[in-house]
Amino acid sequence: MDMRYATAGADMNVCDVIPIEDLGLGSAARRIAPGNPANSVLMVRIQDRDPLAHIMMPPLGSTLVDTAAVNLLDAWITGMGNTCPP
């Protein structure tokens, strides 16, 4: 996985990729599920604030969910439709 700004979308290895851990989402889980934030592990991770779960993003320095970021990512993933960006 490489999510640096300069990395092309297809080379990031995140869109429509089966995650190592599904974090309770089941077999439909994807790192980012295009068009479906509910099946996107990224959405689970950015909304989790339990440091003992070891899944929250960012991993340190935050006890509050950034709702603006959640809404932005939700809209972005939904806006993908069923395809990953190039």
ROPALUM-236181 format. One record per residue: residue in one letter; x, y, z of N, C-alpha, C in turn. Coordinates in Angstrom, 2 decimals, always signed. Example, Ala and Ser with C-alpha at 12.3 -4.5 7.8 and 13.67 -1.06 7.14 Angstrom:
2
R:r:n.c1:n.c2:n.c3:ca.c1:ca.c2:ca.c3:c.c1:c.c2:c.c3
R:A:+13.19:-5.69:+7.80:+12.30:-4.50:+7.80:+13.20:-3.30:+7.80 .
R:S:+12.85:-2.25:+7.08:+13.67:-1.06:+7.14:+12.90:+0.03:+7.87 .
//
This chain:
86
R:r:n.c1:n.c2:n.c3:ca.c1:ca.c2:ca.c3:c.c1:c.c2:c.c3
R:M:+0.84:-1.16:+0.00:+0.00:+0.00:+0.00:+0.90:+1.24:+0.00 .
R:D:+0.60:+2.16:-0.89:+1.38:+3.39:-1.02:+0.43:+4.53:-1.32 .
R:M:+0.07:+5.31:-0.30:-0.92:+6.37:-0.47:-0.30:+7.76:-0.55 .
R:R:+0.95:+7.84:-0.97:+1.57:+9.15:-1.13:+0.89:+9.92:-2.26 .
R:Y:+0.91:+11.23:-2.15:+0.24:+12.11:-3.10:+0.69:+11.86:-4.54 .
R:A:+1.96:+11.64:-4.74:+2.50:+11.49:-6.10:+2.25:+10.11:-6.69 .
R:T:+1.70:+9.18:-5.93:+1.46:+7.82:-6.42:+0.14:+7.78:-7.19 .
R:A:+0.17:+7.23:-8.38:-1.05:+7.10:-9.19:-2.04:+6.19:-8.47 .
R:G:-3.33:+6.48:-8.63:-4.37:+5.72:-7.94:-4.27:+4.22:-8.14 .
R:A:-4.01:+3.81:-9.36:-3.91:+2.37:-9.65:-2.71:+1.71:-8.98 .
R:D:-1.70:+2.50:-8.65:-0.48:+1.96:-8.03:-0.53:+1.98:-6.50 .
R:M:-1.58:+2.56:-5.92:-1.67:+2.67:-4.46:-1.98:+1.34:-3.77 .
R:N:-2.62:+0.43:-4.49:-2.99:-0.87:-3.93:-3.97:-0.73:-2.77 .
R:V:-4.96:+0.15:-2.93:-5.96:+0.34:-1.88:-7.39:+0.20:-2.38 .
R:C:-7.65:+0.54:-3.62:-9.03:+0.55:-4.12:-9.44:-0.84:-4.58 .
R:D:-10.54:-1.33:-4.01:-11.11:-2.64:-4.32:-10.15:-3.78:-4.00 .
R:V:-9.30:-3.57:-2.98:-8.34:-4.57:-2.53:-8.85:-5.20:-1.23 .
R:I:-8.82:-6.51:-1.16:-9.24:-7.21:+0.05:-8.23:-6.93:+1.15 .
R:P:-8.71:-6.46:+2.32:-7.78:-6.13:+3.40:-7.28:-7.38:+4.12 .
R:I:-6.18:-7.22:+4.84:-5.66:-8.32:+5.66:-6.65:-8.65:+6.76 .
R:E:-7.23:-7.61:+7.37:-8.25:-7.79:+8.41:-9.51:-7.07:+7.96 .
R:D:-10.68:-7.71:+8.09:-11.91:-7.08:+7.62:-12.54:-6.15:+8.65 .
R:L:-12.01:-6.13:+9.88:-12.48:-5.26:+10.96:-13.98:-5.35:+11.19 .
R:G:-14.51:-6.56:+11.02:-15.92:-6.81:+11.27:-16.84:-6.55:+10.09 .
R:L:-16.29:-6.18:+8.95:-17.12:-5.89:+7.78:-17.48:-7.13:+6.98 .
R:G:-16.80:-8.22:+7.20:-17.10:-9.46:+6.51:-16.45:-9.58:+5.15 .
R:S:-16.96:-10.49:+4.34:-16.32:-10.82:+3.07:-16.41:-9.70:+2.03 .
R:A:-17.31:-8.74:+2.22:-17.43:-7.62:+1.28:-16.41:-6.51:+1.57 .
R:A:-15.66:-6.64:+2.65:-14.71:-5.59:+3.05:-13.63:-5.39:+2.00 .
R:R:-13.30:-4.13:+1.79:-12.20:-3.74:+0.92:-11.45:-2.62:+1.62 .
R:R:-10.18:-2.42:+1.30:-9.46:-1.29:+1.89:-10.26:-0.02:+1.60 .
R:I:-10.58:+0.20:+0.33:-11.55:+1.22:-0.09:-12.47:+0.52:-1.07 .
R:A:-13.76:+0.46:-0.72:-14.76:-0.19:-1.58:-15.40:+0.89:-2.45 .
R:P:-15.05:+0.96:-3.74:-15.57:+2.04:-4.57:-17.10:+2.07:-4.56 .
R:G:-17.65:+3.26:-4.27:-19.09:+3.44:-4.23:-19.75:+2.97:-2.95 .
R:N:-18.98:+2.40:-2.01:-19.59:+1.82:-0.82:-18.75:+2.08:+0.44 .
R:P:-18.92:+3.25:+1.05:-18.15:+3.55:+2.26:-18.40:+2.55:+3.40 .
R:A:-19.59:+1.96:+3.44:-19.92:+1.02:+4.52:-19.07:-0.24:+4.48 .
R:N:-18.50:-0.57:+3.33:-17.64:-1.75:+3.21:-16.17:-1.38:+3.12 .
R:S:-15.85:-0.13:+3.42:-14.47:+0.36:+3.31:-13.79:+0.37:+4.68 .
R:V:-12.72:-0.41:+4.80:-11.95:-0.47:+6.04:-11.42:+0.91:+6.41 .
R:L:-11.08:+1.72:+5.42:-10.61:+3.08:+5.69:-11.62:+3.84:+6.56 .
R:M:-12.90:+3.71:+6.27:-13.92:+4.43:+7.03:-14.00:+3.94:+8.48 .
R:V:-13.83:+2.64:+8.68:-13.83:+2.11:+10.05:-12.64:+2.68:+10.81 .
R:R:-11.48:+2.68:+10.18:-10.26:+3.12:+10.85:-10.29:+4.59:+11.21 .
R:I:-10.81:+5.46:+10.34:-10.78:+6.89:+10.66:-11.83:+7.28:+11.69 .
R:Q:-12.81:+6.39:+11.93:-13.85:+6.69:+12.92:-13.61:+6.01:+14.27 .
R:D:-12.64:+5.14:+14.36:-12.35:+4.45:+15.61:-11.43:+5.29:+16.47 .
R:R:-11.75:+5.46:+17.73:-10.92:+6.24:+18.65:-10.46:+5.41:+19.84 .
R:D:-10.57:+4.09:+19.74:-10.14:+3.21:+20.83:-8.68:+2.84:+20.64 .
R:P:-7.77:+3.43:+21.42:-6.34:+3.14:+21.23:-5.99:+1.68:+21.48 .
R:L:-6.81:+0.97:+22.23:-6.54:-0.43:+22.51:-6.89:-1.34:+21.33 .
R:A:-7.70:-0.83:+20.41:-8.07:-1.63:+19.24:-6.95:-1.66:+18.21 .
R:H:-6.05:-0.69:+18.28:-4.89:-0.61:+17.37:-5.28:-0.52:+15.90 .
R:I:-6.41:+0.13:+15.60:-6.81:+0.29:+14.21:-7.05:+1.75:+13.83 .
R:M:-7.04:+2.65:+14.82:-7.43:+4.02:+14.52:-6.41:+4.76:+13.67 .
R:M:-6.93:+5.65:+12.82:-6.10:+6.50:+11.97:-6.49:+7.95:+12.24 .
R:P:-5.61:+8.83:+12.53:-4.20:+8.57:+12.79:-4.03:+7.81:+14.10 .
R:P:-2.91:+7.09:+14.27:-2.76:+6.23:+15.43:-2.53:+6.97:+16.74 .
R:L:-2.09:+8.21:+16.68:-1.80:+8.97:+17.90:-2.32:+10.39:+17.78 .
R:G:-2.49:+11.04:+18.93:-2.76:+12.46:+18.95:-4.19:+12.88:+18.70 .
R:S:-5.12:+11.96:+18.78:-6.51:+12.33:+18.52:-7.45:+11.47:+19.35 .
R:T:-8.35:+12.14:+20.05:-9.38:+11.41:+20.79:-10.76:+11.68:+20.21 .
R:L:-10.83:+12.58:+19.22:-12.10:+12.93:+18.61:-12.11:+12.52:+17.14 .
R:V:-13.25:+12.08:+16.68:-13.42:+11.77:+15.27:-13.51:+13.08:+14.50 .
R:D:-12.78:+13.19:+13.42:-12.82:+14.36:+12.55:-14.01:+14.19:+11.61 .
R:T:-15.16:+14.73:+11.99:-16.38:+14.50:+11.21:-16.30:+15.13:+9.82 .
R:A:-15.59:+16.23:+9.68:-15.44:+16.83:+8.35:-14.67:+15.88:+7.44 .
R:A:-13.62:+15.26:+7.96:-12.84:+14.30:+7.17:-13.68:+13.07:+6.85 .
R:V:-14.45:+12.59:+7.81:-15.31:+11.43:+7.59:-16.31:+11.74:+6.47 .
R:N:-16.93:+12.91:+6.53:-17.91:+13.29:+5.51:-17.26:+13.44:+4.13 .
R:L:-16.06:+14.02:+4.10:-15.34:+14.19:+2.84:-14.99:+12.84:+2.21 .
R:L:-14.43:+11.94:+3.02:-14.06:+10.61:+2.50:-15.28:+9.80:+2.10 .
R:D:-16.37:+9.93:+2.86:-17.61:+9.24:+2.52:-18.11:+9.70:+1.15 .
R:A:-18.11:+11.01:+0.93:-18.55:+11.56:-0.36:-17.62:+11.12:-1.49 .
R:W:-16.32:+11.10:-1.23:-15.34:+10.70:-2.24:-15.54:+9.24:-2.64 .
R:I:-15.67:+8.36:-1.65:-15.85:+6.93:-1.93:-17.18:+6.70:-2.64 .
R:T:-18.25:+7.36:-2.18:-19.56:+7.22:-2.82:-19.50:+7.69:-4.26 .
R:G:-18.79:+8.79:-4.49:-18.67:+9.37:-5.82:-17.89:+8.53:-6.81 .
R:M:-17.17:+7.53:-6.35:-16.41:+6.66:-7.25:-17.34:+5.80:-8.11 .
R:G:-18.58:+5.65:-7.67:-19.44:+4.69:-8.36:-18.91:+3.29:-8.08 .
R:N:-18.81:+2.49:-9.10:-18.31:+1.12:-8.91:-16.91:+0.93:-9.46 .
R:T:-16.22:+2.02:-9.74:-14.89:+1.89:-10.33:-13.85:+2.66:-9.54 .
R:C:-12.65:+2.15:-9.55:-11.53:+2.81:-8.89:-10.97:+3.92:-9.78 .
R:P:-10.52:+5.01:-9.17:-9.93:+6.08:-9.99:-8.62:+5.62:-10.61 .
R:P:-8.27:+6.20:-11.77:-7.01:+5.79:-12.43:-5.80:+6.24:-11.66 .
//
